[in-house]
Amino acid sequence: VASFTFSPANPVVGETVTFTSNSSAPSGTISAYAWDLDNDGAYDDSSSAAPTKVFDAADTFTVGLRVTDSNGGTNATSRTIVVADT
């Protein structure tokens, strides 16, 4: 089950945002992480469990995470991030 949090909860332009996977695998372990940090539909921006990103504009962004478990099962989720002007 793909799931993640991000910090800070209310980021501003130029601030580093840390995304942290809290995904789980009911019948195994998480073996791979794939992030879409630029909302282009491709999960190719990071393979870390906790990547970071600095947003350079105030806007609403969608960030996605796809996880693969040790049995080959996959699941994806996305969240909306509102970045405020400084």
N, C-alpha and C positions, 0 to 999 in steps of 0.2 A: 504494500500500500504506500504510494508516494505521498509524502507530506513534508512541508518545510516551514520554517519561520524566518523572519528577517529582523535585523537590528541595525540602526535604530528603527523604531516603529513609525516615526514621522521624519523621514530623511529630508534634507535640504540639498540644493544644488551644490556639487563639489564635495559632499560628504561621502565617506566610504560606507557602503552598505554590505553587511555580511549576511549571507544566506546560509542557513544551517538545515540540513536534511534531518528529519526525525522519522524517516520512513521505516517500515517494518515489513518483514517477510514471514507470514504465518507458518510456512512449511520449509524454511531455510534461512539464509542470511542474504543481505543485500550485497551483490557482487560488483555492481557498476552503477555509477551516477552519470547522467547526461543532462546538462542545463541549457536552456534557451534563455539567455540573459538579454538578448536584443530583439525579441519578439519577431523573428523572421521565420518561425516555424521549424527551424532546424535546431536540434539538440546537440550543438557542436561548440558551445562557448566555454564549457568547463567539464571536467570529469571528477572534480573534487567533491567531497561530502560537504564542504563549507567554502564556496567561492565568494569573492568580493567583487563589487562593481561600484564605480563612481559615475553617477548620472550628471551630465553636463547641461541639462535643461530642466526647467520646471514643467512637469506634465504628469500624466497618468501612464504608467508602463505595465505591461504584462510580463511576468517571469514564469517560465515553466521548468519543471523537473520531471525527468523520466528515469525510473530505476529498473534494474534487472536483478532478479534474485538468483541464488545458486542453482535453482532448478530450471532457469531459463525463462521464467515468467516476467512480464513487464507490466508496469503501471505508470501513468503520468498524471500530473496535476499542474495547475497554474494558479497564480495569485496576482492581484492587482496591487501595484505599488504607487502611491501618490507622492511625488517629489515636489516640495515647495520651493519657492524662490527664497534666497537668503535675505 
